[in-house]
Amino acid sequence: MFLKENIPGKYIVDSKCIACALCSEIAPMLFASNLEEGYDYIYRQPENVEEEALCQEAMALCPVRAIMVQDGY
């Protein structure tokens, strides 16, 4: 299940997220935390090569593989 706060686009965070905040540390311009609910989400999609690389890094390092690319991208 994808989190409702995700901004529509290529990357999404699903409900496996454990709010480790690693993605928010790697790419704070793309990820935000919902501390009350206990998860992180995409609040802005990458807009350039550097941000795309940071999102890919966050996806690769996510300990529960909660960051993914949506079908069709």
N, C-alpha and C positions, 0 to 999 in steps of 0.2 A: 504494500500500500504506500502510495506516494504522499508526502506531507503537503497539506493544503497551503502552507506559506510559500512553497517554492514558486519563484517567478517562472512563468512559462518559457520554455526554450530547450536547448540541447541537454543541459545537465539537470539532474534532479537528485534529491535525497529521499530515501524511503524510510519506513518506520523501524527499520533495524538499527537506526542511529542510536547511539548510547550517550550522546552529548559529551564526548571526550574533548571536543573543541579543537582538535588538531587541524581540521579544515579551516576554522576561523583564524587560527594562528598562522597558517600558511598563506591564506588569501582572505584577509579581513575585508577587502573591498567586494568580495563575492558571497561570503557566508556570514550568517548571523546565528545567534543562539536564542532559543526559547527556553530560558532557564526554568520557568514554571512547569513546562510540560516535559522538559528533559531531552531536547534534541536540537540539532543544528539544521539549517536549511539554506537553500540558494535564495538570496535576496536580490541578486543582480547577476545576470548572465555575462560571461566574458565578452569583452568588446575588442580585444586586440590579441596579438600573438603572445605577449607576455602574460596576460591574464588567463589565456587558454592553457599555457604551460603550467601556471600555478594551480588551475583547476584539475588538470591531469595529474599533477603531483599529489594533490589532496586526495583524489580518487585512488591513486595507487597506494597511498599510505593509510587509508581508512582501515582501522582494525576490524571492522565488521562488514566492509564492502557495501556501505549504505549509499555511497555516491555512485551514480551511474549515468550513462548516456541514454536518452530516450530513443525508442525505436523510431526510425525514419531520419536520423541524423547521421 
